[in-house]
């Protein structure tokens, strides 16, 4: 089976589609080939709504595939055009497409988006690439570095502003205070920031980690490979900013205690995500108490992969 992942290349978007594709490949009985196709629209075309993109072109140059998985706004028009063309490909879109879901063979949306249609499957959070093997391999690669940071360890995964969340100065200090609390309790710290992390927060974390032998800080500009999988594997407890659906569900894929770090703004529909993760995994906002018990690792990606195969059959 040929699986094609279609995105605009942004890491967080592509990882969702790749995570689902890889889970399907693990479950499928037949040999699977997973390929990626990065859409390279110019800025003017990319800014157009999908309806206008469809009006301007019918051919987005997608290679032949049996299953096409798209994620992100730029993948909407190509998948609709592919389905209209009559080519024998099963089109699956991840996220709420903000258009009629029946224009795809299948839409996979977060539960908190409250999307309902016969061609929609919902899940807690979003698909990811986290697997036990990947975590073990990543941790082993960083064995030498981790030996210098013995257990217990705490992971701090820092996101950034979004349409619903902001990261002001006071919130940044709240995050740093939580890290200092864990450090004072004897934890070594594994800290990762994202490309969405504002400069004010990045500089504050760099200052916090400077000349501190108990802290390993990795930023998008750090040299070497991203140790994210090693951080997930080596940490005993995980702290994640509330803005990131991806990082929250990835953290819960470990089965370890996960605490939410607050953000500015009202949670809106994300409160449903927090409630779902709280009920399933015990996730709660950090209140200076380490009291979350371990739980069965969250693996919504494999469950949804089975749903995709069922729909294809």
LINZIUR-V277796 format. One record per pair of residues at least 4 apart in sequence whose ideal C-beta (glycine too) atoms are under 8 Angstrom apart, sorted by sequence separation. I is the first residue (numbers start at 1). J is the second residue. D is the distance in Angstrom with one decimal. If there is no record, write none. Layout:
i=I j=J d=D
i=I j=J d=D
This chain:
i=9 j=13 d=7.8
i=10 j=14 d=6.4
i=11 j=15 d=6.1
i=12 j=16 d=7.2
i=13 j=17 d=7.1
i=14 j=18 d=5.8
i=15 j=19 d=5.9
i=16 j=20 d=6.9
i=17 j=21 d=6.3
i=18 j=22 d=6.0
i=19 j=23 d=6.4
i=20 j=24 d=6.4
i=21 j=25 d=6.4
i=22 j=26 d=6.6
i=23 j=27 d=6.5
i=24 j=28 d=5.9
i=28 j=32 d=5.2
i=41 j=45 d=4.3
i=42 j=46 d=6.8
i=43 j=47 d=6.4
i=44 j=48 d=7.4
i=48 j=52 d=4.2
i=49 j=53 d=7.2
i=50 j=54 d=6.2
i=51 j=55 d=6.6
i=52 j=56 d=6.4
i=53 j=57 d=6.9
i=54 j=58 d=7.5
i=71 j=75 d=5.9
i=74 j=78 d=7.8
i=75 j=79 d=5.8
i=76 j=80 d=6.4
i=77 j=81 d=6.1
i=78 j=82 d=6.2
i=79 j=83 d=6.5
i=80 j=84 d=6.3
i=81 j=85 d=6.4
i=93 j=97 d=5.4
i=97 j=101 d=6.6
i=99 j=103 d=6.1
i=109 j=113 d=4.7
i=116 j=120 d=6.3
i=123 j=127 d=7.5
i=130 j=134 d=6.6
i=131 j=135 d=7.0
i=132 j=136 d=6.3
i=133 j=137 d=6.1
i=134 j=138 d=6.2
i=135 j=139 d=6.2
i=136 j=140 d=6.4
i=137 j=141 d=6.6
i=138 j=142 d=6.9
i=139 j=143 d=7.3
i=142 j=146 d=5.4
i=143 j=147 d=6.4
i=144 j=148 d=7.7
i=145 j=149 d=7.3
i=149 j=153 d=6.1
i=161 j=165 d=6.2
i=167 j=171 d=5.4
i=168 j=172 d=7.1
i=169 j=173 d=6.6
i=170 j=174 d=6.5
i=171 j=175 d=6.7
i=172 j=176 d=6.5
i=173 j=177 d=6.1
i=174 j=178 d=6.7
i=175 j=179 d=6.7
i=176 j=180 d=6.3
i=177 j=181 d=6.4
i=178 j=182 d=6.7
i=179 j=183 d=6.3
i=180 j=184 d=6.1
i=181 j=185 d=6.5
i=183 j=187 d=6.1
i=193 j=197 d=4.0
i=197 j=201 d=5.1
i=198 j=202 d=7.0
i=199 j=203 d=6.0
i=200 j=204 d=6.5
i=201 j=205 d=6.3
i=202 j=206 d=6.3
i=203 j=207 d=6.4
i=204 j=208 d=6.3
i=205 j=209 d=6.1
i=206 j=210 d=6.3
i=208 j=212 d=7.4
i=218 j=222 d=4.8
i=227 j=231 d=5.6
i=228 j=232 d=6.6
i=229 j=233 d=6.4
i=230 j=234 d=5.7
i=231 j=235 d=5.9
i=240 j=244 d=6.5
i=244 j=248 d=6.0
i=245 j=249 d=6.3
i=246 j=250 d=6.0
i=247 j=251 d=6.2
i=248 j=252 d=6.6
i=249 j=253 d=6.7
i=254 j=258 d=7.9
i=267 j=271 d=4.3
i=269 j=273 d=7.6
i=270 j=274 d=6.4
i=271 j=275 d=6.2
i=272 j=276 d=6.3
i=273 j=277 d=6.3
i=274 j=278 d=6.1
i=275 j=279 d=6.3
i=276 j=280 d=6.1
i=277 j=281 d=5.2
i=278 j=282 d=6.6
i=299 j=303 d=6.7
i=300 j=304 d=6.1
i=301 j=305 d=6.3
i=302 j=306 d=6.8
i=303 j=307 d=6.9
i=304 j=308 d=6.6
i=305 j=309 d=6.7
i=306 j=310 d=6.3
i=307 j=311 d=6.4
i=308 j=312 d=6.4
i=309 j=313 d=6.4
i=8 j=13 d=6.6
i=9 j=14 d=6.2
i=41 j=46 d=4.1
i=48 j=53 d=5.2
i=70 j=75 d=3.1
i=82 j=87 d=6.0
i=115 j=120 d=5.3
i=129 j=134 d=6.8
i=130 j=135 d=6.7
i=161 j=166 d=5.2
i=166 j=171 d=7.6
i=167 j=172 d=6.2
i=182 j=187 d=4.2
i=183 j=188 d=8.0
i=197 j=202 d=5.3
i=217 j=222 d=7.6
i=251 j=256 d=7.5
i=278 j=283 d=5.2
i=7 j=13 d=4.8
i=62 j=68 d=6.6
i=70 j=76 d=7.1
i=83 j=89 d=7.7
i=97 j=103 d=7.5
i=101 j=107 d=4.3
i=109 j=115 d=4.2
i=159 j=165 d=7.9
i=161 j=167 d=5.4
i=183 j=189 d=5.9
i=209 j=215 d=4.3
i=232 j=238 d=7.5
i=241 j=247 d=7.4
i=242 j=248 d=7.6
i=252 j=258 d=5.6
i=277 j=283 d=4.0
i=278 j=284 d=5.8
i=7 j=14 d=4.5
i=25 j=32 d=3.8
i=82 j=89 d=5.8
i=97 j=104 d=7.0
i=115 j=122 d=6.9
i=139 j=146 d=7.2
i=146 j=153 d=7.9
i=160 j=167 d=5.9
i=182 j=189 d=6.5
i=208 j=215 d=7.2
i=209 j=216 d=7.7
i=240 j=247 d=4.8
i=251 j=258 d=4.5
i=267 j=274 d=6.7
i=24 j=32 d=6.9
i=45 j=53 d=6.6
i=48 j=56 d=7.5
i=70 j=78 d=6.7
i=83 j=91 d=4.9
i=107 j=115 d=6.9
i=193 j=201 d=7.0
i=197 j=205 d=8.0
i=209 j=217 d=3.9
i=218 j=226 d=6.7
i=240 j=248 d=5.2
i=284 j=292 d=6.9
i=5 j=14 d=6.8
i=25 j=34 d=5.7
i=70 j=79 d=4.5
i=82 j=91 d=5.9
i=113 j=122 d=7.7
i=193 j=202 d=5.6
i=208 j=217 d=7.9
i=218 j=227 d=5.7
i=274 j=283 d=7.0
i=283 j=292 d=7.4
i=7 j=17 d=5.7
i=97 j=107 d=6.2
i=107 j=117 d=7.1
i=179 j=189 d=5.9
i=218 j=228 d=7.7
i=248 j=258 d=7.1
i=282 j=292 d=4.5
i=6 j=17 d=7.3
i=45 j=56 d=7.3
i=68 j=79 d=6.3
i=80 j=91 d=7.8
i=93 j=104 d=4.8
i=96 j=107 d=7.7
i=109 j=120 d=5.9
i=111 j=122 d=4.7
i=206 j=217 d=6.6
i=216 j=227 d=7.6
i=240 j=251 d=5.1
i=274 j=285 d=7.9
i=282 j=293 d=6.3
i=5 j=17 d=4.4
i=22 j=34 d=6.5
i=41 j=53 d=7.9
i=79 j=91 d=4.6
i=92 j=104 d=6.7
i=107 j=119 d=6.1
i=108 j=120 d=7.7
i=109 j=121 d=7.7
i=110 j=122 d=6.9
i=111 j=123 d=6.6
i=179 j=191 d=7.1
i=193 j=205 d=6.1
i=205 j=217 d=6.0
i=248 j=260 d=7.3
i=5 j=18 d=5.5
i=21 j=34 d=4.8
i=91 j=104 d=4.8
i=92 j=105 d=6.4
i=93 j=106 d=7.5
i=94 j=107 d=7.9
i=95 j=108 d=7.8
i=96 j=109 d=5.0
i=106 j=119 d=5.7
i=107 j=120 d=4.8
i=108 j=121 d=5.3
i=109 j=122 d=5.5
i=110 j=123 d=6.6
i=111 j=124 d=5.8
i=206 j=219 d=7.6
i=218 j=231 d=7.7
i=238 j=251 d=4.5
i=282 j=295 d=5.8
i=68 j=82 d=6.2
i=79 j=93 d=5.7
i=91 j=105 d=4.8
i=92 j=106 d=4.6
i=93 j=107 d=5.1
i=94 j=108 d=4.9
i=95 j=109 d=6.4
i=96 j=110 d=7.7
i=101 j=115 d=6.8
i=105 j=119 d=6.8
i=106 j=120 d=7.7
i=107 j=121 d=7.5
i=108 j=122 d=7.6
i=109 j=123 d=7.8
i=110 j=124 d=7.4
i=191 j=205 d=6.0
i=205 j=219 d=7.8
i=260 j=274 d=6.6
i=281 j=295 d=5.1
i=90 j=105 d=4.9
i=91 j=106 d=7.4
i=92 j=107 d=7.5
i=93 j=108 d=7.2
i=94 j=109 d=7.8
i=95 j=110 d=7.6
i=102 j=117 d=6.6
i=104 j=119 d=6.7
i=106 j=121 d=6.6
i=108 j=123 d=6.5
i=110 j=125 d=6.1
i=280 j=295 d=7.4
i=5 j=21 d=5.3
i=18 j=34 d=7.4
i=62 j=78 d=5.9
i=90 j=106 d=7.3
i=92 j=108 d=6.6
i=101 j=117 d=4.2
i=102 j=118 d=7.8
i=110 j=126 d=6.1
i=238 j=254 d=6.9
i=60 j=77 d=7.0
i=76 j=93 d=6.9
i=96 j=113 d=4.5
i=102 j=119 d=5.5
i=158 j=175 d=6.7
i=202 j=219 d=6.2
i=281 j=298 d=5.8
i=3 j=21 d=4.7
i=18 j=36 d=7.1
i=60 j=78 d=3.8
i=75 j=93 d=6.8
i=95 j=113 d=7.8
i=101 j=119 d=5.2
i=191 j=209 d=6.4
i=232 j=250 d=7.1
i=238 j=256 d=5.8
i=240 j=258 d=6.3
i=242 j=260 d=4.9
i=280 j=298 d=6.3
i=80 j=99 d=7.9
i=96 j=115 d=5.2
i=101 j=120 d=5.2
i=108 j=127 d=7.2
i=156 j=175 d=7.2
i=232 j=251 d=7.2
i=235 j=254 d=7.8
i=237 j=256 d=6.5
i=238 j=257 d=6.9
i=239 j=258 d=7.8
i=240 j=259 d=7.5
i=241 j=260 d=7.6
i=242 j=261 d=6.5
i=258 j=277 d=7.4
i=62 j=82 d=5.8
i=83 j=103 d=6.8
i=189 j=209 d=7.7
i=236 j=256 d=6.7
i=237 j=257 d=4.8
i=238 j=258 d=4.8
i=239 j=259 d=5.0
i=240 j=260 d=6.4
i=241 j=261 d=4.7
i=242 j=262 d=6.2
i=243 j=263 d=5.2
i=3 j=24 d=6.4
i=39 j=60 d=7.2
i=60 j=81 d=5.9
i=68 j=89 d=5.0
i=70 j=91 d=7.3
i=76 j=97 d=5.3
i=83 j=104 d=6.6
i=232 j=253 d=7.8
i=233 j=254 d=7.6
i=235 j=256 d=6.8
i=236 j=257 d=7.9
i=237 j=258 d=7.9
i=238 j=259 d=7.2
i=239 j=260 d=7.9
i=240 j=261 d=6.5
i=242 j=263 d=4.7
i=277 j=298 d=7.9
i=3 j=25 d=6.6
i=14 j=36 d=7.0
i=59 j=81 d=7.3
i=60 j=82 d=7.5
i=66 j=88 d=7.4
i=67 j=89 d=6.9
i=68 j=90 d=7.1
i=70 j=92 d=7.2
i=71 j=93 d=7.2
i=83 j=105 d=6.8
i=156 j=178 d=7.6
i=197 j=219 d=7.7
i=232 j=254 d=5.4
i=237 j=259 d=7.2
i=239 j=261 d=5.4
i=241 j=263 d=5.9
i=50 j=73 d=7.1
i=54 j=77 d=4.9
i=58 j=81 d=5.4
i=64 j=87 d=7.5
i=66 j=89 d=6.4
i=67 j=90 d=4.9
i=68 j=91 d=5.3
i=69 j=92 d=4.9
i=70 j=93 d=5.1
i=71 j=94 d=4.1
i=72 j=95 d=7.1
i=76 j=99 d=6.8
i=80 j=103 d=5.0
i=156 j=179 d=5.5
i=258 j=281 d=6.3
i=260 j=283 d=6.3
i=262 j=285 d=6.1
i=14 j=38 d=8.0
i=37 j=61 d=8.0
i=53 j=77 d=3.9
i=57 j=81 d=7.6
i=65 j=89 d=5.4
i=66 j=90 d=6.7
i=68 j=92 d=6.9
i=69 j=93 d=7.9
i=70 j=94 d=7.1
i=71 j=95 d=6.1
i=80 j=104 d=7.2
i=191 j=215 d=6.4
i=193 j=217 d=7.7
i=258 j=282 d=7.7
i=259 j=283 d=7.2
i=260 j=284 d=6.7
i=261 j=285 d=7.9
i=262 j=286 d=7.7
i=37 j=62 d=6.0
i=64 j=89 d=7.7
i=67 j=92 d=6.7
i=69 j=94 d=6.8
i=79 j=104 d=5.9
i=154 j=179 d=7.6
i=189 j=214 d=6.3
i=191 j=216 d=6.9
i=192 j=217 d=7.8
i=193 j=218 d=7.7
i=195 j=220 d=5.0
i=242 j=267 d=7.0
i=245 j=270 d=7.6
i=248 j=273 d=7.2
i=252 j=277 d=6.0
i=257 j=282 d=7.1
i=258 j=283 d=4.7
i=259 j=284 d=6.5
i=260 j=285 d=4.6
i=261 j=286 d=6.1
i=37 j=63 d=6.3
i=50 j=76 d=4.1
i=51 j=77 d=7.9
i=54 j=80 d=6.2
i=58 j=84 d=7.5
i=175 j=201 d=7.6
i=188 j=214 d=4.8
i=189 j=215 d=4.5
i=190 j=216 d=5.3
i=191 j=217 d=4.6
i=192 j=218 d=4.9
i=193 j=219 d=4.9
i=194 j=220 d=6.9
i=259 j=285 d=7.0
i=260 j=286 d=6.6
i=1 j=28 d=5.8
i=50 j=77 d=4.2
i=54 j=81 d=6.1
i=58 j=85 d=7.3
i=187 j=214 d=7.9
i=188 j=215 d=7.2
i=189 j=216 d=7.0
i=191 j=218 d=7.1
i=192 j=219 d=7.6
i=193 j=220 d=7.1
i=259 j=286 d=4.2
i=35 j=63 d=6.8
i=46 j=74 d=6.1
i=154 j=182 d=4.4
i=172 j=200 d=6.4
i=176 j=204 d=6.1
i=180 j=208 d=7.8
i=188 j=216 d=7.7
i=242 j=270 d=7.0
i=245 j=273 d=6.3
i=249 j=277 d=7.5
i=252 j=280 d=7.5
i=1 j=30 d=5.4
i=3 j=32 d=5.9
i=5 j=34 d=6.8
i=7 j=36 d=7.5
i=9 j=38 d=4.3
i=172 j=201 d=4.8
i=176 j=205 d=7.4
i=179 j=208 d=6.6
i=183 j=212 d=8.0
i=248 j=277 d=6.2
i=252 j=281 d=4.5
i=1 j=31 d=7.4
i=2 j=32 d=7.7
i=3 j=33 d=6.9
i=5 j=35 d=7.1
i=6 j=36 d=7.9
i=7 j=37 d=8.0
i=8 j=38 d=6.9
i=9 j=39 d=7.4
i=35 j=65 d=7.4
i=50 j=80 d=7.1
i=167 j=197 d=7.7
i=1 j=32 d=4.9
i=2 j=33 d=5.2
i=3 j=34 d=4.8
i=4 j=35 d=5.5
i=5 j=36 d=4.6
i=6 j=37 d=5.0
i=7 j=38 d=6.6
i=8 j=39 d=5.1
i=9 j=40 d=8.0
i=95 j=126 d=7.7
i=167 j=198 d=5.8
i=169 j=200 d=6.7
i=173 j=204 d=7.8
i=183 j=214 d=6.0
i=252 j=283 d=6.6
i=1 j=33 d=7.5
i=3 j=35 d=7.2
i=4 j=36 d=7.6
i=5 j=37 d=6.9
i=7 j=39 d=6.9
i=94 j=126 d=7.1
i=172 j=204 d=5.4
i=176 j=208 d=5.6
i=183 j=215 d=7.4
i=242 j=274 d=7.2
i=2 j=35 d=7.2
i=4 j=37 d=5.8
i=6 j=39 d=6.7
i=8 j=41 d=7.6
i=41 j=74 d=6.3
i=94 j=127 d=6.3
i=154 j=187 d=4.4
i=156 j=189 d=6.4
i=158 j=191 d=7.1
i=167 j=200 d=8.0
i=257 j=290 d=7.0
i=259 j=292 d=7.1
i=152 j=186 d=6.7
i=153 j=187 d=6.2
i=154 j=188 d=7.6
i=155 j=189 d=8.0
i=156 j=190 d=7.2
i=158 j=192 d=6.9
i=160 j=194 d=6.0
i=162 j=196 d=7.4
i=167 j=201 d=5.9
i=192 j=226 d=7.9
i=258 j=292 d=7.1
i=39 j=74 d=4.9
i=152 j=187 d=5.0
i=153 j=188 d=4.9
i=154 j=189 d=5.6
i=155 j=190 d=4.7
i=156 j=191 d=4.6
i=157 j=192 d=5.5
i=158 j=193 d=4.7
i=159 j=194 d=5.4
i=160 j=195 d=7.8
i=161 j=196 d=6.7
i=192 j=227 d=7.8
i=248 j=283 d=7.1
i=257 j=292 d=3.7
i=39 j=75 d=6.8
i=152 j=188 d=7.3
i=153 j=189 d=7.2
i=154 j=190 d=7.1
i=155 j=191 d=7.7
i=156 j=192 d=7.4
i=158 j=194 d=6.7
i=160 j=196 d=3.0
i=192 j=228 d=6.0
i=257 j=293 d=7.5
i=151 j=188 d=7.7
i=153 j=190 d=5.8
i=155 j=192 d=7.5
i=159 j=196 d=5.7
i=160 j=197 d=4.5
i=161 j=198 d=6.5
i=190 j=227 d=7.8
i=257 j=294 d=7.0
i=8 j=46 d=7.5
i=150 j=188 d=6.6
i=159 j=197 d=6.7
i=160 j=198 d=5.8
i=256 j=294 d=6.6
i=39 j=78 d=6.7
i=149 j=188 d=3.9
i=158 j=197 d=5.4
i=192 j=231 d=6.1
i=255 j=294 d=5.7
i=149 j=189 d=8.0
i=255 j=295 d=5.9
i=149 j=190 d=7.3
i=160 j=201 d=7.3
i=190 j=231 d=4.3
i=255 j=296 d=6.2
i=255 j=297 d=3.7
i=24 j=67 d=7.1
i=158 j=201 d=6.5
i=242 j=285 d=7.7
i=254 j=297 d=6.1
i=255 j=298 d=7.7
i=190 j=234 d=6.5
i=253 j=297 d=5.5
i=190 j=235 d=5.7
i=252 j=297 d=7.4
i=253 j=298 d=5.4
i=21 j=67 d=7.8
i=252 j=298 d=4.0
i=253 j=299 d=6.4
i=50 j=97 d=7.9
i=158 j=205 d=6.8
i=196 j=243 d=7.8
i=239 j=286 d=6.4
i=21 j=69 d=5.5
i=51 j=99 d=7.9
i=253 j=301 d=8.0
i=20 j=69 d=5.7
i=50 j=99 d=6.7
i=187 j=236 d=7.7
i=249 j=298 d=6.5
i=187 j=237 d=7.6
i=194 j=244 d=7.6
i=249 j=300 d=6.9
i=17 j=69 d=4.7
i=17 j=70 d=6.7
i=194 j=247 d=8.0
i=237 j=290 d=6.4
i=17 j=71 d=4.2
i=16 j=71 d=4.9
i=182 j=237 d=7.7
i=237 j=292 d=7.9
i=6 j=62 d=6.5
i=14 j=71 d=7.2
i=182 j=239 d=7.8
i=4 j=62 d=6.6
i=13 j=71 d=5.0
i=4 j=63 d=6.1
i=13 j=72 d=4.0
i=179 j=239 d=7.7
i=4 j=65 d=3.6
i=178 j=239 d=6.2
i=2 j=64 d=6.8
i=3 j=65 d=6.4
i=6 j=68 d=6.0
i=10 j=72 d=6.7
i=2 j=65 d=4.4
i=3 j=66 d=7.1
i=4 j=67 d=7.2
i=6 j=69 d=6.9
i=7 j=70 d=6.9
i=2 j=66 d=5.0
i=3 j=67 d=4.8
i=4 j=68 d=4.8
i=5 j=69 d=5.3
i=6 j=70 d=4.3
i=7 j=71 d=5.3
i=8 j=72 d=5.4
i=1 j=66 d=4.9
i=2 j=67 d=7.3
i=3 j=68 d=7.9
i=4 j=69 d=7.1
i=5 j=70 d=7.9
i=6 j=71 d=7.8
i=7 j=72 d=5.3
i=8 j=73 d=7.9
i=148 j=213 d=7.4
i=149 j=214 d=6.8
i=1 j=67 d=6.5
i=3 j=69 d=6.7
i=5 j=71 d=7.9
i=8 j=74 d=4.2
i=175 j=241 d=7.1
i=7 j=74 d=7.3
i=8 j=75 d=7.3
i=149 j=216 d=5.9
i=7 j=75 d=5.9
i=6 j=75 d=4.8
i=145 j=216 d=6.8
i=6 j=78 d=5.9
i=20 j=92 d=7.6
i=6 j=79 d=6.8
i=20 j=94 d=6.6
i=157 j=231 d=7.8
i=167 j=241 d=7.7
i=155 j=231 d=5.0
i=165 j=241 d=7.9
i=167 j=243 d=7.7
i=17 j=94 d=5.9
i=155 j=232 d=6.9
i=165 j=242 d=6.5
i=16 j=94 d=5.3
i=165 j=243 d=3.9
i=16 j=95 d=7.8
i=155 j=234 d=8.0
i=164 j=243 d=7.6
i=155 j=235 d=3.7
i=153 j=234 d=5.5
i=154 j=235 d=6.1
i=157 j=238 d=7.0
i=159 j=240 d=7.8
i=160 j=241 d=7.8
i=162 j=243 d=4.9
i=145 j=227 d=7.6
i=153 j=235 d=4.9
i=154 j=236 d=6.9
i=155 j=237 d=7.4
i=157 j=239 d=7.0
i=159 j=241 d=4.4
i=161 j=243 d=7.2
i=153 j=236 d=5.6
i=154 j=237 d=5.0
i=155 j=238 d=4.5
i=156 j=239 d=4.8
i=157 j=240 d=4.6
i=158 j=241 d=5.5
i=160 j=243 d=6.7
i=178 j=261 d=6.3
i=141 j=225 d=7.6
i=146 j=230 d=6.9
i=152 j=236 d=4.6
i=154 j=238 d=7.4
i=155 j=239 d=6.6
i=157 j=241 d=6.9
i=159 j=243 d=4.5
i=4 j=89 d=7.8
i=142 j=227 d=5.2
i=149 j=234 d=7.8
i=151 j=236 d=6.1
i=152 j=237 d=7.5
i=154 j=239 d=6.5
i=159 j=244 d=4.0
i=141 j=227 d=8.0
i=175 j=261 d=5.2
i=157 j=244 d=7.3
i=174 j=261 d=7.3
i=20 j=108 d=7.3
i=142 j=230 d=3.9
i=146 j=234 d=5.2
i=159 j=247 d=6.3
i=174 j=262 d=6.2
i=138 j=227 d=7.0
i=141 j=230 d=6.5
i=138 j=228 d=7.4
i=139 j=229 d=7.0
i=157 j=247 d=4.7
i=138 j=229 d=2.8
i=139 j=230 d=4.8
i=171 j=262 d=6.4
i=137 j=229 d=7.2
i=138 j=230 d=4.4
i=142 j=234 d=7.4
i=171 j=263 d=6.1
i=171 j=264 d=5.3
i=135 j=229 d=5.3
i=138 j=232 d=7.5
i=139 j=233 d=3.5
i=157 j=251 d=6.8
i=134 j=229 d=5.4
i=138 j=233 d=6.1
i=139 j=234 d=5.6
i=155 j=251 d=7.6
i=167 j=263 d=6.2
i=168 j=264 d=5.1
i=135 j=232 d=5.4
i=136 j=233 d=6.4
i=166 j=263 d=6.6
i=167 j=264 d=6.6
i=135 j=233 d=4.1
i=165 j=263 d=4.0
i=166 j=264 d=3.9
i=130 j=229 d=7.7
i=165 j=264 d=6.7
i=166 j=265 d=5.1
i=165 j=265 d=4.8
i=164 j=265 d=5.6
i=130 j=232 d=6.9
i=164 j=266 d=7.3
i=158 j=261 d=7.7
i=164 j=267 d=7.1
i=23 j=127 d=7.2
i=164 j=268 d=5.5
i=156 j=261 d=7.6
i=164 j=270 d=6.4
i=20 j=127 d=4.2
i=22 j=129 d=6.3
i=181 j=288 d=6.4
i=19 j=127 d=4.3
i=178 j=286 d=5.5
i=19 j=128 d=4.5
i=22 j=131 d=7.9
i=16 j=126 d=5.1
i=17 j=127 d=7.4
i=19 j=129 d=4.1
i=16 j=127 d=4.8
i=18 j=129 d=5.9
i=19 j=130 d=7.5
i=16 j=128 d=6.9
i=15 j=128 d=6.5
i=15 j=129 d=5.5
i=128 j=246 d=6.4
i=126 j=245 d=5.2
i=135 j=254 d=7.1
i=125 j=245 d=5.2
i=126 j=246 d=5.6
i=130 j=250 d=5.1
i=125 j=246 d=7.5
i=128 j=249 d=6.0
i=128 j=250 d=4.8
i=125 j=248 d=6.4
i=126 j=249 d=6.0
i=130 j=253 d=4.0
i=125 j=249 d=3.2
i=130 j=254 d=7.5
i=124 j=249 d=6.8
i=128 j=253 d=6.4
i=125 j=252 d=7.7
i=110 j=245 d=6.5
i=125 j=273 d=6.4
i=124 j=273 d=7.3
i=125 j=276 d=8.0
i=124 j=276 d=4.9
i=125 j=277 d=7.4
i=124 j=277 d=6.8
i=114 j=269 d=7.2
i=113 j=269 d=6.8
i=124 j=280 d=6.5
i=112 j=269 d=4.8
i=112 j=270 d=6.3
i=114 j=272 d=7.8
i=112 j=271 d=7.9
i=112 j=272 d=3.9
i=111 j=272 d=6.6
i=112 j=273 d=4.4
i=111 j=273 d=7.4
i=110 j=273 d=6.8
i=112 j=276 d=7.3
i=111 j=276 d=6.1
i=132 j=297 d=7.9
i=130 j=301 d=7.8
i=125 j=298 d=7.9
i=127 j=300 d=7.4
i=128 j=301 d=5.8
i=124 j=298 d=6.9
i=127 j=301 d=4.5
i=125 j=300 d=6.4
i=124 j=300 d=5.2
i=123 j=300 d=4.5
i=127 j=304 d=6.4
i=123 j=303 d=7.1
i=123 j=304 d=5.1
i=121 j=304 d=6.1
i=11 j=195 d=7.7
i=121 j=307 d=4.9
i=121 j=308 d=7.9
i=121 j=311 d=7.9
i=108 j=304 d=5.8
i=108 j=307 d=8.0
i=108 j=308 d=7.8
i=106 j=308 d=6.5
i=106 j=311 d=5.3
i=105 j=311 d=7.0
i=92 j=308 d=6.1
i=90 j=311 d=7.5
i=90 j=312 d=5.2
i=16 j=246 d=7.0
i=15 j=246 d=7.1
i=12 j=246 d=5.5
i=67 j=308 d=7.4
i=67 j=312 d=6.7
i=27 j=302 d=7.1
i=26 j=302 d=7.7
i=23 j=301 d=4.8
i=27 j=305 d=5.3
i=23 j=302 d=5.2
i=26 j=305 d=7.6
i=27 j=306 d=6.2
i=20 j=301 d=6.2
i=23 j=304 d=7.6
i=24 j=305 d=4.5
i=28 j=309 d=6.5
i=19 j=301 d=5.3
i=23 j=305 d=3.7
i=27 j=309 d=6.2
i=20 j=304 d=6.5
i=24 j=308 d=5.8
i=20 j=305 d=6.1
i=24 j=309 d=6.4
i=20 j=308 d=7.2
